[in-house]
Amino acid sequence: MNSTSEQESRDLITVIARFAAKGDPKKFERFFLEHVEYMRAQEGFGAHQAVTLRDDPSVYVNFGWWQSRKAFQQVVETEEFRAHQRVMHTLLDRAELDLCENLFRINAADSAGRREDFDKPLMHVVTFRTDGDEQLFEEAFAAHGEHIRKVHGFGYADLNKSLKEPGRYTGIAYWWNPDAYGPVTVHESYRALVDLAVEVTVEQVDHVAWNRASHVGSEDGRP
């Protein structure tokens, strides 16, 4: 999707998993990426993005985009998936899972430039909590998205609505040019969005892996 818009199919979901590794984080990371190879081959899998928190590299966050909730549920009911989970839990201090409706995918406009034009990007996981009109908040995000997609140095962002915690929204954003991010946070469209939230958490993260489903190929780190 090349501009901000509501998903044509409201069946699209995002599974957001947050893991705190026990012991050597790289040991967990290696097993998790092996697990991802299994998931990539499953029907209904779209893509995933795995990151670590800049402030705590033992904490991983994975965004898994699926074509439908049914497709995801069919996979988690398989014995192979359950076997993977049993191993994974031995490598973790804790794990949190949030099943979300995928509301928006925002790709940069042509005016924003290309990934190749910049050095290392800035990446954030952003969580909003609201206790008011959700439609108003989502409209404000759409307006914010229309602004940022045209900013030179913007790359990609999305927004996902929790299906288990009302008023919770989580997204991931890529800024090909880190210097582009600061001015956006004082723009009227972002301030209007923040004013509708009771809590906003912005976590700087580092890229671990990004892949599409196996049958459509992969392109590591370039969503």
C-alpha positions in Angstrom: 0.0 0.0 0.0 1.6 3.2 -1.1 -0.4 5.7 0.9 -2.2 5.8 4.3 -5.5 4.0 4.2 -7.5 1.6 6.1 -6.8 -2.0 5.1 -9.0 -3.2 2.2 -9.5 -6.4 4.1 -10.2 -6.1 7.8 -9.2 -9.8 8.2 -5.5 -8.8 8.3 -4.0 -9.3 11.7 -0.7 -8.7 13.4 0.7 -10.9 16.1 3.0 -8.9 18.3 5.2 -11.0 20.6 7.6 -9.6 23.2 10.2 -11.9 24.6 12.7 -11.5 27.4 15.5 -13.9 26.8 17.0 -15.9 29.6 20.8 -16.4 29.6 22.5 -15.7 26.3 20.1 -13.7 24.1 21.8 -14.9 20.9 20.9 -18.5 21.8 17.2 -17.5 21.9 17.6 -15.5 18.7 19.1 -18.4 16.8 16.2 -20.7 17.8 13.6 -18.1 17.2 14.8 -17.4 13.6 14.7 -21.2 12.9 11.1 -21.1 14.1 10.4 -18.2 11.8 11.5 -20.3 8.8 8.8 -22.7 9.7 6.2 -19.9 10.1 7.2 -18.4 6.7 6.2 -21.6 4.9 2.7 -21.6 6.4 -0.4 -20.7 4.5 -1.6 -17.2 5.4 1.7 -15.9 6.7 2.5 -12.5 5.2 5.8 -11.1 6.7 7.6 -10.5 10.0 9.9 -8.0 11.6 12.0 -8.9 14.6 13.8 -6.2 16.6 15.6 -5.8 20.0 15.2 -2.9 22.4 18.1 -0.5 22.1 18.1 -0.1 25.9 17.9 -3.8 26.7 19.1 -6.1 23.8 17.8 -9.2 25.8 14.2 -8.1 25.0 12.9 -8.9 21.5 9.8 -7.7 19.8 8.4 -9.5 16.8 5.6 -8.3 14.5 4.1 -11.1 12.5 1.6 -10.1 9.8 -1.0 -12.7 8.8 -3.8 -12.7 6.2 -6.4 -13.7 8.7 -6.8 -14.8 12.3 -8.0 -18.2 11.1 -4.8 -18.8 9.3 -2.7 -18.0 12.4 -4.9 -20.1 14.7 -4.6 -23.1 12.3 -0.8 -22.9 12.6 -0.7 -22.6 16.4 -2.7 -25.7 16.7 -0.1 -27.8 14.9 2.1 -30.2 16.9 5.3 -28.7 15.3 4.3 -25.2 16.5 3.7 -26.5 20.0 7.0 -28.3 20.0 8.8 -25.1 19.1 7.0 -23.2 21.8 8.1 -25.8 24.4 11.7 -25.2 23.5 11.3 -21.5 23.3 9.9 -21.2 26.8 13.0 -22.8 28.2 15.0 -19.9 26.7 12.8 -17.2 28.1 12.2 -15.3 31.3 8.8 -14.1 30.0 6.8 -13.8 26.9 3.8 -11.6 26.0 1.5 -12.0 23.0 -0.9 -9.4 21.6 -3.2 -10.4 18.8 -4.1 -7.2 16.8 -6.2 -5.9 13.9 -3.8 -4.5 11.3 -5.3 -1.0 10.7 -2.8 0.9 8.7 0.3 0.4 6.6 2.1 3.5 5.5 4.7 3.5 2.8 6.8 6.5 1.9 5.8 8.7 -1.0 8.2 9.2 -3.9 9.1 12.6 -2.4 10.5 10.9 0.8 13.5 9.5 -1.0 14.9 6.0 -1.1 16.5 3.7 1.5 19.7 3.8 -0.5 20.0 7.6 0.0 20.7 7.3 3.7 22.8 5.5 6.3 21.5 3.4 9.2 17.8 4.0 9.8 16.1 5.0 13.0 13.5 2.4 14.2 10.8 2.7 16.9 8.1 0.6 18.4 5.4 3.0 19.5 2.5 2.1 21.9 -0.5 4.4 22.4 -3.2 3.9 25.1 -6.5 5.7 24.7 -9.6 5.8 26.9 -11.7 7.9 24.5 -13.2 7.8 21.0 -11.2 5.1 19.1 -12.6 6.2 15.8 -11.4 9.8 16.4 -7.9 8.4 17.4 -7.7 6.3 14.2 -8.7 9.3 12.1 -6.0 11.3 13.7 -3.5 8.6 13.0 -4.6 8.6 9.3 -4.0 12.4 9.1 -0.6 11.9 10.8 0.2 9.2 8.3 -0.6 11.4 5.3 1.9 13.9 6.7 4.8 11.6 7.5 4.6 9.6 4.2 5.8 12.8 2.3 8.6 13.7 4.7 12.0 13.3 3.2 13.7 10.4 5.0 10.5 8.6 6.1 10.4 4.9 5.3 7.5 2.9 6.6 5.1 2.6 9.5 2.0 0.7 10.6 -0.6 0.7 13.3 -2.2 -2.3 15.0 -5.2 -2.3 17.3 -5.2 -4.8 20.2 -8.0 -7.3 20.2 -7.6 -8.2 23.9 -6.9 -4.7 25.4 -9.4 -2.0 24.4 -7.7 1.3 23.6 -4.2 -0.1 23.0 -2.5 0.5 19.7 1.0 -0.6 18.7 3.0 0.2 15.7 6.5 0.1 14.3 8.1 2.9 12.3 11.2 3.2 10.2 13.0 6.5 9.4 15.6 6.1 6.7 17.0 9.5 7.9 17.0 9.8 11.7 17.2 13.6 11.4 13.7 13.6 9.9 12.1 12.2 13.0 12.5 15.1 15.4 10.6 17.7 13.4 7.7 15.3 13.0 7.1 15.1 16.7 6.3 18.8 16.9 4.1 18.9 13.8 0.5 19.6 14.5 -0.7 16.2 13.1 1.5 14.3 15.6 0.5 16.6 18.5 -3.2 16.1 17.7 -2.6 12.3 17.8 -0.7 12.4 21.1 -3.4 14.6 22.7 -5.9 11.8 22.1 -3.8 9.3 24.0 -3.5 8.9 27.8 -0.1 7.3 27.4 2.5 7.1 24.6 5.6 4.9 24.8 8.3 5.2 22.2 11.0 2.5 22.3 14.1 2.8 20.0 14.9 -0.6 18.6 17.5 -2.3 16.4 16.8 -4.6 13.5 17.2 -8.3 13.8 15.4 -9.9 10.9 12.7 -9.2 8.3 11.2 -11.7 5.9 8.2 -12.3 3.8 6.4 -15.6 3.4 8.6 -18.2 1.6 6.5 -18.4 -1.5 6.9 -14.6 -2.2 10.7 -14.4 -1.4 12.4 -12.3 1.2 14.5 -9.1 1.5 16.2 -8.8 4.8 15.7 -5.5 6.6 13.8 -3.8 3.8 10.1 -3.8 4.4 
